């Protein structure tokens, strides 16, 4: 299972990791991104060159549409709730 930042750099890190070890997304899909932005729409703007999310065809488009950067720490409570 893997989760990373919802930004272009985060997607690139995820892609590099996916090329080396198999993983499945852990709350790291377009639906998860949309929920995170809805919870915190005032997040920092998304900047940089787009990257493709090989594990979710809709994630890149969601990032382009909403253009809000969501760092992993922002959704920490949600991630930790999965571990209880």
Buried (B, 14 or more C-beta within 10 A) or exposed (E): EBBBBBBBBBBBBBBEEBEEEEBEBEBBBBEBBBBBBEEEEEBEEBEEEEBEBEBBEBBBEBBEEBEBBBBBEBBEEBBEEEEE
